[in-house]
């Protein structure tokens, strides 16, 4: 078997992820001296020939210069055996750790701290009919997954002889897979997050009362929000929130990493995704042009993997989670598509009454009913196994119980339904050829709910919200409800025709950014909590121009760092003055600033901290205690309307005067903090010296491992609310677009992408972090599609042949 020769990898020193520390953000450097020689001996073979169990015929795998495998098979079974094999070659440790995480098997390798994490993951497992589950994704989903898993196992069998180095450091060996492993659910809970938003709204309502809570956190569209008389919201507490955050939290090998994973589990106002598409009349080529940049945590390896699948009936290229077959976002020969999360309300909390004389019973419609229970045993590294019990009511799994109240909090969520493994239903989309087939395929995409944009070679563009969205006939789903009465039940699902959609609009473009996409006057309980509109407003500013767009224009828009919020808020400072010399100097810098959050800008730094301080002061005036910080993290969309149109509830009297005082006070607080952290010289407060990103590896448990496995810090422009979304905690970018696509329908080979830090998860591979430099420099690589272009970009060819 041919092994790869030693090649350089990117490695950098781990830096502090504090929220306010001035430092220089280095560029990604290329060195190899810190990588142990033995690591190179563990790399997967990417050229030559390998015998693969389960193949019927020869398969050719051409990896291009970006590390993207283009897989050419003579039949569909072999195509997916090869996809499983290749993705395991590049990402075996990542997908194995994912499987342990969603199956609730982390305590086996990480110890007793993960027992509760495992229990909650197992509590969320699908409990319905398995055959119905398989049929929900695609008619041939089960055989596709069977072949895909066969390919993973073929590589595991080979790799066990010389396991990838990550397994050695993690202290366990890779295991064989079963098709059912793909059907795990816990990760899907974090993709939607409605329950955590419901917890926050309930806690806010309990603190300030229903009327003020609605004013401070208004649902869109506006609807009455009432606390059911049977519900005491004080049961919604920190413990419940912690339990919900634990479900699906990231897998980490150090205590510091575990804490960070829990902090990152809750949705932030700085997370989101963008997509847009223009019709031919708004493009340089006269054909549609489509762009998408989904945002997720900056993990290493990253969430998505690029692959090209070619076999009879298949010719699709794009990104997919490496533990899944097919492609979840990309294009085939006829259509292209992209996605952002559609924030429908897909999770509800129920307060169940428990029998005081028998805590294993709950009340439902006037009768005591036995809880459904399931006993289980969790293996624990270095300890005896732990026996656990899972409890369920008619509404779903019991998350917490209160023995004194004789109550339990239960989660109902769409993940309990068949067909809700995230993105597995996109196997049907991969083979759609037109708008009608695309919409038919979207009926199989159930979770997470997404805003899909579309373009095809016939010149059409379209948009469709898709995913399970429950019908609530008599309540909006914004607060917990009693489970005992039977009055608050889901009544089926909204159809694709019910959900927002459009086809060839007069505007010539379609765009989403997790924003409110409901039509004016919509009153059905589809969704009420949307992302901050700053990103979509800026995107629309650009796309509504008369300009004809090309690929390079979309590259610029995906990296657009103009802060729409700043365009609204900074003019409020024009007529104000400060008696403090430094504060006045900062005010003048902001007023003269072009609102572009560039690395070289000091005004961008001042603005970022000023916006944070303004939100903190605004929120602190109405919300006491710890909830104020959480509100600032979740409810930042109130800032612009509250300050540009001052009045109740934020400024009940002398609104303009109070608003102006807050603006100057916030600026003074920002200047004070920056002087303390960065010194008195404002010229040194450049945004790029403070704002950076680091891709963090789960095995980076100390400085030495971090210097090899982590990638960063990489200086960044933008912030969480620009189209170039680079938000996180403090100055550190924690989430954003690692994968981007710009699809040119006029010529598929002119399409481009980013996918940082690299295609391979294997330390020492030339593709472990080679794409991070491009990503940091805001540059793209080609996405070759035609046979001739793939061959012209070929770096290595691997031939997979059947075992004799």
VOGU-3710 file (C-alpha; in Angstrom, 3 decimals, decimal comma):
1> xxxxxxxxxx> 0,000/0,000/0,000  1,403/3,351/-0,986  1,783/5,913/1,801  1,878/9,661/1,426  5,195/11,409/1,839  5,814/14,011/4,486  4,161/17,338/3,717  3,887/20,632/5,572  0,830/21,361/7,689  -0,475/24,548/9,203
11> xxxxxxxxxx> 0,049/24,831/12,931  -0,237/27,812/15,216  -0,151/28,563/18,910  -3,441/28,531/20,822  -4,392/31,964/22,115  -6,722/33,161/24,830  -10,368/33,394/23,864  -11,101/36,170/26,339  -13,629/38,855/25,581  -11,530/41,950/25,958
21> xxxxxxxxxx> -7,801/41,538/25,486  -5,808/43,497/22,934  -3,474/41,318/20,946  -2,096/40,947/17,471  -3,887/38,333/15,392  -1,358/36,401/13,397  -1,849/35,029/9,942  -1,981/31,299/9,451  1,573/30,029/9,094  2,861/26,902/7,378
31> xxxxxxxxxx> 5,314/24,755/9,342  5,868/21,056/9,849  8,492/20,895/12,564  5,997/20,318/15,385  4,249/17,362/13,789  5,628/14,024/15,056  7,031/11,862/12,284  4,783/8,964/13,305  1,698/10,984/12,364  2,622/10,858/8,693
41> xxxxxxxxxx> 2,737/7,075/8,872  -0,951/7,027/9,826  -2,280/8,946/6,818  -4,859/7,434/4,497  -3,774/6,327/1,041  -5,118/8,723/-1,600  -3,471/7,401/-4,768  -2,782/4,021/-6,278  -5,138/1,080/-5,792  -7,000/-0,317/-2,765
51> xxxxxxxxxx> -9,108/-3,456/-2,552  -12,426/-2,596/-0,906  -14,849/-5,100/0,545  -18,376/-4,720/-0,821  -17,599/-3,256/-4,241  -19,022/-4,831/-7,386  -16,870/-2,941/-9,868  -13,976/-0,524/-10,068  -14,454/3,027/-8,716  -12,218/5,988/-9,533
61> xxxxxxxxxx> -11,666/8,713/-6,911  -10,015/11,875/-8,216  -8,986/14,299/-5,493  -8,442/17,823/-6,771  -5,975/20,400/-5,466  -8,423/21,448/-2,737  -8,766/17,871/-1,505  -12,288/17,403/-2,894  -12,936/13,791/-3,960  -14,730/13,342/-7,283
71> xxxxxxxxxx> -16,120/9,801/-7,175  -16,901/7,992/-10,438  -18,751/4,673/-10,140  -20,452/2,394/-12,644  -23,439/1,703/-10,390  -25,217/3,384/-7,485  -24,310/0,776/-4,865  -20,613/1,238/-5,551  -21,007/5,019/-5,540  -22,134/5,028/-1,925
81> xxxxxxxxxx> -19,709/2,347/-0,795  -17,006/4,625/-2,171  -18,484/7,746/-0,562  -18,529/6,073/2,842  -14,990/4,792/2,317  -13,569/8,146/1,193  -15,281/10,227/3,869  -14,047/7,794/6,507  -10,533/8,077/5,079  -10,567/11,832/5,612
91> xxxxxxxxxx> -12,793/12,200/8,681  -12,973/8,881/10,588  -12,258/10,315/14,032  -14,747/13,138/13,510  -17,597/10,883/12,428  -16,806/8,320/15,125  -16,903/11,023/17,798  -20,162/12,344/16,319  -21,684/8,878/16,579  -20,645/8,555/20,220
101> xxxxxxxxxx> -22,039/12,002/20,941  -25,500/11,478/19,441  -25,790/7,895/20,696  -24,888/8,862/24,255  -21,609/6,962/24,484  -19,149/9,673/25,477  -18,763/8,541/29,094  -17,140/5,361/27,756  -14,151/7,415/26,625  -14,418/10,675/28,603
111> xxxxxxxxxx> -15,471/9,503/32,043  -18,234/10,186/34,587  -18,677/13,889/33,784  -20,468/12,827/30,609  -22,982/10,399/32,133  -25,789/12,960/32,254  -24,879/14,175/28,774  -25,199/10,572/27,554  -28,476/10,022/29,387  -30,045/13,060/27,758
121> xxxxxxxxxx> -28,777/12,069/24,305  -30,327/8,616/24,689  -33,530/10,132/26,043  -33,929/11,900/22,684  -33,589/8,768/20,538  -36,262/8,030/17,957  -38,759/5,506/19,349  -41,061/4,964/16,370  -41,289/2,400/13,595  -37,927/1,996/11,856
131> xxxxxxxxxx> -39,289/1,038/8,430  -41,519/4,128/8,390  -38,439/6,086/9,329  -36,415/4,801/6,375  -39,209/5,402/3,860  -39,527/9,022/4,965  -36,183/10,101/3,481  -36,291/8,601/-0,007  -37,606/5,361/-1,522  -34,031/4,081/-1,699
141> xxxxxxxxxx> -32,665/5,736/1,466  -32,151/2,481/3,352  -30,104/0,705/0,645  -28,077/3,887/0,089  -27,236/4,116/3,794  -26,453/0,393/3,911  -23,900/0,798/1,124  -22,518/3,985/2,681  -21,986/2,220/6,015  -20,447/-0,726/4,193
151> xxxxxxxxxx> -17,874/1,709/2,804  -17,151/3,203/6,236  -16,621/-0,285/7,630  -14,313/-1,213/4,775  -12,035/1,663/5,766  -12,377/0,944/9,505  -11,223/-2,623/8,859  -8,138/-1,330/7,047  -7,479/1,515/9,500  -7,591/-0,700/12,585
161> xxxxxxxxxx> -4,194/-2,083/11,582  -2,693/1,407/11,873  -5,375/3,697/13,364  -5,503/7,427/12,620  -3,403/9,222/15,206  -6,433/10,904/16,805  -7,632/7,550/18,164  -4,263/6,938/19,793  -4,431/10,253/21,629  -8,109/9,774/22,505
171> xxxxxxxxxx> -7,360/6,334/23,919  -9,856/4,173/22,075  -10,199/2,278/18,801  -12,623/2,854/15,922  -15,610/0,531/15,791  -17,679/-0,850/12,940  -20,913/0,907/12,007  -24,526/-0,175/11,543  -27,002/1,576/9,210  -29,136/2,539/12,216
181> xxxxxxxxxx> -26,233/4,596/13,590  -27,112/7,267/11,027  -30,616/7,657/12,496  -29,565/9,320/15,767  -31,398/12,453/16,845  -29,687/14,420/19,640  -27,801/16,736/17,275  -31,086/17,736/15,655  -32,269/19,324/18,886  -29,555/21,980/18,705
191> xxxxxxxxxx> -30,383/22,805/15,075  -33,653/24,484/16,070  -33,430/25,722/19,663  -37,059/26,761/20,156  -37,213/25,142/23,586  -34,364/27,284/24,886  -36,044/30,416/23,535  -39,252/29,298/25,230  -37,364/28,871/28,506  -35,936/32,367/28,220
201> xxxxxxxxxx> -39,307/33,941/27,436  -40,877/32,077/30,358  -38,193/33,251/32,776  -38,502/36,827/31,526  -42,287/36,669/31,880  -41,998/35,334/35,430  -39,570/38,147/36,284  -41,276/41,229/34,804  -44,831/40,055/34,107  -46,582/39,079/30,857
211> xxxxxxxxxx> -47,356/42,594/29,629  -43,859/44,029/29,961  -42,281/40,789/28,725  -44,179/41,086/25,440  -43,097/44,713/25,106  -39,465/43,858/25,775  -39,457/40,734/23,611  -42,193/41,281/21,029  -43,133/38,281/18,897  -43,210/38,767/15,130
221> xxxxxxxxxx> -45,974/38,824/14,036  -47,561/40,364/17,120  -49,886/37,969/18,955  -51,302/37,842/22,485  -49,004/35,903/24,817  -50,831/34,522/27,832  -49,687/32,334/30,698  -52,153/29,442/31,009  -53,790/29,555/34,462  -52,662/25,996/35,233
231> xxxxxxxxxx> -48,977/26,881/34,755  -46,610/28,287/37,381  -43,629/29,550/35,388  -41,273/29,342/38,360  -40,692/25,678/37,459  -38,803/26,955/34,400  -35,432/27,448/36,062  -31,658/27,352/35,587  -31,563/23,575/35,954  -33,999/23,042/33,091
241> xxxxxxxxxx> -32,040/25,441/30,906  -28,797/23,625/31,734  -30,359/20,267/30,844  -31,562/21,557/27,490  -28,163/23,101/26,758  -26,488/19,789/27,548  -28,472/17,967/24,841  -26,244/17,927/21,788  -23,416/19,941/23,374  -20,047/19,408/21,716
251> xxxxxxxxxx> -17,640/16,608/22,625  -14,544/17,922/24,370  -11,583/16,249/26,068  -10,728/18,881/28,696  -12,713/20,623/31,427  -12,182/24,059/29,849  -13,438/22,758/26,512  -16,504/21,195/28,172  -17,453/24,529/29,735  -16,996/26,308/26,410
261> xxxxxxxxxx> -19,155/23,719/24,644  -22,004/24,353/27,077  -21,675/28,117/26,624  -21,857/27,652/22,867  -24,875/25,322/23,067  -27,416/28,120/23,307  -28,280/30,114/20,185  -26,787/33,576/19,949  -27,875/36,688/18,099  -24,533/36,425/16,286
271> xxxxxxxxxx> -25,281/33,087/14,647  -27,086/32,602/11,369  -26,694/31,958/7,659  -27,160/33,828/4,390  -28,368/32,821/0,953  -29,532/34,650/-2,133  -30,134/34,078/-5,821  -30,565/36,500/-8,717  -32,376/35,920/-11,980  -30,625/36,182/-15,319
281> xxxxxxxxxx> -31,643/39,801/-15,847  -29,603/40,771/-12,774  -26,499/38,718/-13,629  -23,623/39,374/-16,016  -24,169/36,074/-17,824  -27,907/36,382/-18,300  -28,356/33,186/-16,279  -29,135/32,784/-12,553  -26,382/33,137/-9,975  -26,765/31,606/-6,500
291> xxxxxxxxxx> -24,822/32,119/-3,258  -25,001/30,444/0,138  -22,946/30,625/3,328  -24,349/28,496/6,159  -22,907/29,391/9,565  -21,907/26,969/12,306  -19,303/26,645/15,063  -15,648/27,003/14,042  -14,635/23,441/14,813  -11,707/21,510/13,411
301> xxxxxxxxxx> -12,519/19,509/11,383  -15,418/21,657/10,222  -18,989/20,425/10,026  -19,146/20,065/6,249  -17,255/18,031/3,689  -17,191/18,668/-0,062  -17,741/15,740/-2,411  -18,726/15,054/-6,036  -20,832/11,938/-6,739  -21,046/10,569/-10,284
311> xxxxxxxxxx> -22,832/7,354/-11,295  -25,838/6,425/-13,452  -28,633/8,750/-12,272  -26,251/10,778/-10,091  -24,040/13,778/-10,838  -24,137/16,073/-7,828  -21,462/18,146/-6,104  -21,550/20,085/-2,872  -21,269/19,842/0,885  -22,514/17,216/3,310
321> xxxxxxxxxx> -21,942/16,292/6,923  -19,271/13,578/6,596  -21,345/11,015/8,510  -24,117/11,186/5,866  -24,410/9,988/2,264  -25,335/12,259/-0,623  -25,027/16,051/-0,756  -27,075/18,467/1,359  -26,261/21,724/-0,449  -24,817/22,209/-3,940
331> xxxxxxxxxx> -25,851/21,511/-7,533  -26,439/18,737/-10,035  -26,624/18,938/-13,850  -29,904/20,857/-13,808  -30,462/22,700/-10,532  -28,589/24,453/-7,716  -29,756/25,150/-4,188  -28,723/26,697/-0,895  -30,198/26,897/2,590  -30,511/28,861/5,816
341> xxxxxxxxxx> -32,371/27,796/8,940  -36,084/28,694/8,861  -36,960/29,568/12,448  -40,326/27,891/12,696  -41,415/26,905/16,195  -40,769/23,159/16,237  -40,422/22,537/19,993  -42,835/22,994/22,902  -42,546/22,537/26,657  -45,373/20,885/28,595
351> xxxxxxxxxx> -45,850/20,968/32,365  -47,192/17,566/33,381  -48,953/16,858/36,699  -47,523/13,849/38,540  -49,579/11,693/40,883  -48,620/12,592/44,498  -49,314/8,984/45,482  -47,447/7,464/42,539  -44,742/9,561/40,839  -44,680/7,075/37,945
361> xxxxxxxxxx> -48,081/8,360/36,820  -49,158/11,619/35,181  -52,568/13,171/34,576  -53,993/13,366/31,075  -57,575/14,358/30,326  -58,794/13,523/33,806  -57,047/10,159/34,180  -53,817/8,985/35,786  -51,673/7,311/33,143  -48,479/5,344/33,716
371> xxxxxxxxxx> -45,315/6,979/32,487  -43,617/5,000/29,782  -40,226/4,010/31,150  -37,081/2,474/29,749  -34,139/1,233/31,792  -30,618/1,458/30,463  -27,000/1,124/31,549  -24,299/3,637/30,617  -20,699/2,445/30,463  -18,236/4,817/32,164
381> xxxxxxxxxx> -14,487/5,016/31,693  -12,709/4,036/34,912  -15,953/3,465/36,835  -18,740/0,941/37,207  -21,614/1,289/34,730  -24,429/3,631/35,745  -28,052/2,462/35,639  -30,487/5,102/34,344  -34,176/5,364/33,551  -35,873/7,331/30,785
391> xxxxxxxxxx> -39,454/8,532/31,226  -41,978/9,601/28,599  -45,492/10,998/28,490  -47,822/11,269/25,532  -46,074/14,558/24,715  -42,486/13,339/24,795  -39,449/12,786/27,030  -39,333/14,031/30,626  -36,465/16,532/30,889  -36,758/17,495/34,581
401> xxxxxxxxxx> -39,048/16,722/37,511  -39,942/18,655/40,660  -40,877/16,220/43,426  -42,197/18,961/45,726  -44,522/20,360/43,083  -45,391/16,925/41,704  -44,686/18,253/38,226  -42,460/17,358/35,292  -41,254/19,375/32,303  -41,645/17,462/29,045
411> xxxxxxxxxx> -40,357/18,306/25,578  -42,390/17,844/22,445  -40,310/18,292/19,323  -40,366/17,382/15,673  -37,342/15,107/16,114  -39,644/12,467/17,578  -41,296/12,107/14,170  -40,126/9,694/11,450  -37,814/11,162/8,835  -36,193/13,828/10,994
421> xxxxxxxxxx> -32,499/12,994/10,846  -31,031/16,321/9,804  -30,393/16,544/6,034  -30,776/12,826/5,276  -33,948/13,647/3,335  -31,833/15,656/0,912  -31,007/12,417/-0,905  -34,181/13,177/-2,843  -33,138/16,763/-3,631  -29,855/15,546/-5,136
431> xxxxxxxxxx> -31,745/14,017/-8,071  -34,357/16,720/-8,727  -34,301/18,224/-12,223  -36,793/21,105/-12,071  -38,840/23,252/-9,693  -41,689/20,748/-9,395  -39,351/17,857/-8,591  -37,412/20,075/-6,206  -40,560/20,921/-4,222  -41,620/17,269/-4,222
441> xxxxxxxxxx> -38,218/16,383/-2,781  -38,497/19,118/-0,148  -41,537/17,335/1,263  -39,014/14,766/2,527  -36,813/17,378/4,195  -38,257/17,509/7,700  -35,522/18,750/10,024  -34,100/21,250/10,529  -36,602/23,551/8,872  -34,767/25,507/6,187
451> xxxxxxxxxx> -35,137/28,402/3,768  -34,212/26,810/0,442  -33,266/28,952/-2,539  -33,204/27,493/-6,033  -31,929/28,119/-9,561  -32,020/26,003/-12,703  -30,554/25,880/-16,190  -33,876/27,013/-17,678  -33,435/30,393/-15,976  -35,866/29,951/-13,087
461> xxxxxxxxxx> -35,244/30,998/-9,495  -37,304/30,079/-6,459  -37,627/29,975/-2,691  -39,361/27,491/-0,400  -39,445/27,158/3,380  -39,442/23,448/4,201  -39,454/21,288/7,306  -41,926/20,042/9,879  -43,860/22,991/11,275  -46,630/21,979/13,705
471> xxxxxxxxxx> -50,158/23,350/13,551  -51,271/24,720/16,937  -54,989/25,489/16,670  -55,413/27,464/19,899  -52,080/28,827/21,172  -48,925/30,384/19,690  -46,379/28,059/21,323  -44,376/30,847/22,941  -44,744/29,736/26,576  -44,982/26,366/28,348
481> xxxxxxxxxx> -48,478/24,902/28,546  -50,194/22,343/30,791  -50,082/18,792/29,522  -52,908/17,454/31,677  -55,883/19,116/29,995  -55,355/17,842/26,455  -56,223/21,324/25,162  -52,770/22,098/23,787  -52,110/19,486/21,143  -50,479/19,655/17,735
491> xxxxxxxxxx> -52,890/19,067/14,870  -50,711/17,971/11,984  -48,233/19,997/9,931  -48,207/23,018/7,686  -47,805/21,991/4,054  -45,269/23,418/1,625  -48,069/25,535/0,176  -48,806/26,878/3,674  -45,173/27,828/4,280  -43,511/30,837/2,597
501> xxxxxxxxxx> -42,483/30,275/-1,020  -41,863/32,216/-4,228  -41,045/31,521/-7,867  -39,518/33,960/-10,374  -40,356/37,114/-8,371  -40,659/40,504/-10,074  -37,734/41,816/-8,019  -35,375/39,446/-9,828  -33,823/38,169/-6,612  -34,569/36,182/-3,461
511> xxxxxxxxxx> -32,607/36,317/-0,204  -32,864/35,026/3,354  -30,762/35,386/6,496  -32,817/33,558/9,162  -35,052/36,624/9,099  -38,821/36,925/9,317  -39,989/35,579/5,949  -43,705/35,391/6,751  -45,989/37,413/4,470  -47,616/40,564/5,888
521> xxxxxxxxxx> -50,733/39,765/7,864  -49,751/36,156/8,606  -51,492/35,027/11,799  -50,951/31,274/11,819  -48,546/30,076/14,546  -45,627/29,265/12,246  -42,848/31,209/13,957  -42,274/34,325/16,052  -38,591/34,504/16,976  -36,342/35,513/14,080
531> xxxxxxxxxx> -32,742/36,546/13,633  -31,652/40,155/13,850  -32,632/41,818/10,529  -29,298/43,634/10,135  -27,785/41,034/7,781  -30,802/40,708/5,489  -31,247/44,486/5,371  -27,676/44,982/4,181  -27,965/42,149/1,638  -31,118/43,721/0,229
541> xxxxxxxxxx> -29,383/47,107/0,028  -26,843/45,558/-2,319  -29,146/43,322/-4,367  -31,758/46,005/-5,054  -29,223/48,069/-6,989  -29,381/48,191/-10,783  -26,001/46,475/-11,034  -25,602/43,195/-12,903  -23,793/40,725/-10,673  -20,992/38,288/-11,363
551> xxxxxxxxxx> -19,236/35,675/-9,256  -16,717/38,229/-7,968  -19,558/40,514/-6,825  -21,066/37,690/-4,800  -17,659/36,953/-3,303  -17,564/40,571/-2,127  -21,101/40,401/-0,752  -20,363/37,221/1,189  -17,482/39,170/2,757  -19,391/42,445/3,054
561> xxxxxxxxxx> -18,482/44,009/6,408  -20,691/47,109/6,245  -22,643/47,250/9,506  -26,290/48,045/8,791  -26,825/48,671/12,498  -24,065/51,281/12,431  -25,721/52,993/9,463  -28,791/53,469/11,650  -27,171/54,236/15,012  -24,040/56,290/14,338
571> xxxxxxxxxx> -25,976/59,263/12,855  -27,629/59,636/16,275  -24,250/60,853/17,574  -23,944/63,665/15,026  -25,469/66,408/17,168  -24,221/65,143/20,505  -21,078/66,205/22,349  -19,015/64,895/25,224  -17,031/66,925/27,742  -14,446/64,147/27,908
581> xxxxxxxxxx> -11,675/64,665/25,337  -11,180/60,983/24,522  -14,893/60,250/24,325  -15,380/63,221/22,015  -12,521/62,023/19,841  -14,135/58,590/19,634  -17,483/60,186/18,745  -15,896/62,104/15,890  -14,222/58,965/14,596  -17,562/57,193/14,495
591> xxxxxxxxxx> -19,381/60,080/12,815  -16,729/60,246/10,087  -16,563/56,480/9,621  -17,852/54,675/6,505  -19,482/51,921/8,656  -17,228/49,225/7,176  -15,908/46,788/9,813  -12,494/46,427/8,184  -9,440/44,966/9,888  -7,597/48,284/9,587
601> xxxxxxxxxx> -10,384/50,340/11,149  -10,181/51,740/14,678  -13,700/53,139/14,386  -14,937/49,568/13,870  -13,472/48,596/17,239  -15,033/51,598/18,950  -18,375/50,879/17,315  -18,366/47,206/18,298  -17,797/47,945/21,983  -20,163/50,940/21,888
611> xxxxxxxxxx> -22,978/48,826/20,455  -22,429/46,216/23,171  -22,415/48,837/25,921  -25,528/50,534/24,532  -27,406/47,234/24,518  -26,236/46,425/28,044  -27,337/49,818/29,376  -30,654/49,608/27,549  -31,433/46,125/28,822  -30,111/46,766/32,325
621> xxxxxxxxxx> -32,594/49,598/32,753  -35,514/47,163/32,505  -34,279/43,652/33,271  -32,486/42,967/36,556  -29,995/40,244/37,371  -28,539/37,485/35,246  -31,370/37,562/32,712  -30,113/40,936/31,449  -26,965/39,356/30,001  -28,952/36,537/28,436
631> xxxxxxxxxx> -31,411/39,016/26,953  -28,525/40,959/25,415  -27,312/37,716/23,850  -30,721/36,751/22,485  -32,682/39,956/22,018  -30,287/42,356/20,324  -32,719/43,099/17,504  -34,532/45,564/19,803  -31,534/47,917/19,882  -32,031/49,755/16,582
641> xxxxxxxxxx> -35,790/50,375/16,896  -35,448/51,313/20,573  -32,771/53,930/19,866  -33,967/55,288/16,524  -37,603/55,527/17,667  -37,255/56,174/21,411  -40,318/55,687/23,565  -41,986/53,150/25,871  -41,117/50,664/27,196  -37,435/51,552/27,025
651> xxxxxxxxxx> -37,746/55,339/27,420  -41,092/56,103/29,069  -40,395/59,821/29,706  -38,228/62,437/27,970  -37,472/59,726/25,443  -35,043/61,567/23,158  -33,123/63,083/26,076  -32,822/59,743/27,884  -31,789/58,051/24,646  -29,060/60,644/23,981
661> xxxxxxxxxx> -27,747/60,282/27,522  -27,546/56,519/27,054  -25,632/56,912/23,784  -22,955/59,094/25,376  -22,788/56,953/28,513  -22,301/53,853/26,380  -19,562/55,548/24,373  -17,806/56,642/27,561  -17,970/53,078/28,889  -16,594/51,747/25,594
671> xxxxxxxxxx> -13,666/54,177/25,584  -12,885/53,409/29,215  -12,819/49,656/28,570  -10,674/49,976/25,455  -8,180/52,242/27,222  -7,911/49,770/30,086  -7,414/46,789/27,824  -5,550/48,293/24,869  -3,864/51,451/26,094  -4,479/55,134/25,481
681> xxxxxxxxxx> -3,286/55,226/21,867  -6,470/54,902/19,795  -4,453/54,291/16,643  -3,596/50,870/18,081  -7,241/49,883/18,455  -7,486/48,397/14,980  -10,265/45,875/14,570  -8,098/43,223/12,946  -5,618/43,248/15,839  -8,434/42,307/18,215
691> xxxxxxxxxx> -10,962/40,319/16,227  -9,812/36,821/15,292  -10,914/33,251/14,674  -9,405/29,959/15,810  -10,576/26,563/14,598  -10,515/24,397/17,703  -9,882/20,677/17,718  -11,490/18,485/20,406  -8,090/16,916/21,192  -6,336/20,264/21,751
701> xxxxxxxxxx> -6,215/19,664/25,504  -2,932/21,466/26,186  -0,694/24,060/24,577  1,438/21,510/22,744  -1,550/19,723/21,195  -3,230/23,034/20,444  -0,164/24,272/18,588  -0,510/21,355/16,176  -4,246/20,717/16,001  -5,818/24,170/16,279
711> xxxxxxxxxx> -5,743/26,579/13,354  -5,536/30,277/14,153  -5,730/32,974/15,286  -6,788/34,424/11,945  -7,525/38,146/11,800  -11,108/38,903/10,772  -13,221/41,738/9,422  -16,968/42,078/10,009  -18,853/41,092/13,143  -21,884/39,032/14,031
721> xxxxxxxxxx> -24,434/41,295/12,342  -22,751/41,954/8,992  -23,300/39,697/5,954  -19,686/38,670/6,595  -20,860/37,243/9,911  -17,943/36,750/12,302  -19,632/36,813/15,695  -18,950/34,944/18,880  -17,857/35,793/22,405  -16,198/39,157/22,827
731> xxxxxxxxxx> -13,564/39,722/20,171  -13,302/36,019/19,264  -15,210/34,679/16,301  -16,802/31,407/17,405  -19,259/30,812/14,562  -19,589/31,692/10,916  -19,314/30,385/7,383  -16,544/27,850/6,925  -18,275/26,537/3,789  -19,471/28,948/1,106
741> xxxxxxxxxx> -20,694/28,309/-2,401  -21,285/30,609/-5,362  -22,935/28,671/-8,165  -22,822/29,970/-11,739  -25,688/28,298/-13,582  -24,347/29,514/-16,940  -21,213/27,385/-16,495  -20,998/25,020/-13,526  -17,190/24,982/-13,780  -17,052/28,693/-12,942
751> xxxxxxxxxx> -18,572/28,013/-9,528  -16,372/28,605/-6,479  -16,357/27,665/-2,803  -14,606/27,915/0,548  -14,318/25,129/3,121  -11,985/25,825/6,014  -9,775/24,708/7,528  -9,381/21,704/5,209  -11,013/18,627/3,742  -9,020/16,150/5,822
761> xxxxxxxxxx> -9,285/15,662/9,552  -5,979/13,795/9,684  -3,093/15,748/11,245  -0,189/15,701/8,823  -2,353/15,550/5,710  -1,675/18,250/3,103  -5,405/18,991/3,313  -5,619/19,193/7,110  -5,607/22,996/7,084  -4,533/24,123/3,623
771> xxxxxxxxxx> -7,805/25,939/2,912  -7,582/28,111/6,040  -5,169/30,544/4,376  -7,591/31,139/1,500  -10,437/31,500/3,992  -8,501/34,014/6,062  -7,583/35,997/2,952  -11,253/36,010/1,827  -10,426/34,035/-1,311  -12,090/31,046/-2,961
781> xxxxxxxxxx> -11,087/27,865/-4,739  -12,692/26,459/-7,911  -15,430/23,839/-7,733  -14,698/21,733/-10,838  -17,621/19,722/-12,173  -17,155/18,630/-15,788  -14,882/15,661/-16,459  -12,358/17,792/-18,316  -12,129/20,406/-15,566  -11,894/17,784/-12,834
791> xxxxxxxxxx> -9,033/16,106/-14,686  -7,301/19,448/-15,207  -7,452/20,082/-11,444  -6,528/16,540/-10,394  -3,960/16,106/-7,626  -4,259/12,383/-6,881  -6,251/9,463/-8,262  -7,220/6,466/-6,162  -8,716/3,371/-7,766  -10,946/1,232/-5,562
801> xxxx> -11,374/-2,349/-6,738  -13,466/-5,256/-5,429  -11,871/-7,828/-3,209  -11,226/-11,049/-5,084
//
